[in-house]
């Protein structure tokens, strides 16, 4: 995988080359003229760099590293071509840190499977971050981190508001870089890319490798905020989580992740989350109903965004974003829930109709009660002004009280406007596990160099 080469090159560009052992730095590699010597050095690098580096992230990134390259001449060509790119161009600097995400996203788009689950559309990530409004000094987490896109977006949101943290003192900057953002990822290749992605964005975040629904997840708690898109589907064989601190143990991964997320928020007031979840979480009976009731008791579930179909790589998967705040008590925190329908009669998003930030403009207006977004960025504290929300005139925007939801057996599969082609009771599709068991497809990325050059255009 050329990701390892790119990381070495970018360690020089992004000024953290001291984390790389001197004999393996980019300048040393590119100076080797003999193809076989270069190939042997690179293979030695992959085998030993994790034991020679003192940097924790570098150690993890290169643990069990390997390459699909088999011909020394191909490695030499790749090194020469990567080195020839003007990485220091001011325009290109904005693209450098997203190369890993772009490469995998393009590959996933071609396959319509595999890496697709890791890529929540960036317009959706950005609007979730803006409306959940992270603050300096807060601790944020993604328990299903993928390539760490949510946390990087939250970090960038705060950097934009503080002149890249220039306005902070050294202690505050240290907190933001090392402690503010964390995550957990189950799949090794995605975990490796998350570490790379964080490092290239100037973060030294703690990103655990493991299953949040196992015992390791008990350590993820007392957060100010969570942003996540948990994996869809059921655990293999339908087995229950191995944790003993979850009250309702379901075979449905999203229900377990939802329960973990609201339990991981502190109860001091102001802790909040925005989570992407499929439709089955909204209507599933049994444990599903119990978990929704528990969520509405412990949290103020204030908004559900019904997302359009087709924005994720698995065709037909219907998804939503749940926005909620952890209460300081254990009961009675949800009094009403607002719904916004971006799904019914929505455009068919794809190559001809790209899914962009502008698609959310009406939803943002409704969510903020008509407050301009630039004011929301500066002053919005996460609290919801229901009176202003009620003044918004939009047929896609509706509200149900907790009492009305109870009468519907605590179902939250609500808020969709009338459409002859849609039946809210026709739940025939099974939740899809978007290739959590097919992570090996990440191993080979075709024509990586051509894609990089195309991205840098």
Secondary structure by P-SEA (a helix, b strand, c coil): caaaaaaaaaaaaacccccccccccaaaaaacccaaaaaaaaaaaaaccccccccaaaaaaacccccccccaaaaaaaaaaaaacccccccccccccaaaaaaaaaaaaaaccccccccccaaaaaaaaaaacccccbbbbbcccccaaaaaaaaaaaaaaccccccccaaaaaaaaccccccccccaaaaaaaaaaaaaaccbbbbbccccccccccccccccccccccccccccccccccccccccccccaaaaaaaaaaaaccccccccbbbbbccccccccaaaaaaaaaaaaaccccbbbbccccccccccbbbbbbbbbbbccccccccbbbbbbccccccccccccccccccaaaaaaaaaccccaaaaaccccccccaaaaaaccccccccccaaaaaaaccccccccccccccccccccccccccccccccccccccaaaaaaaaaac
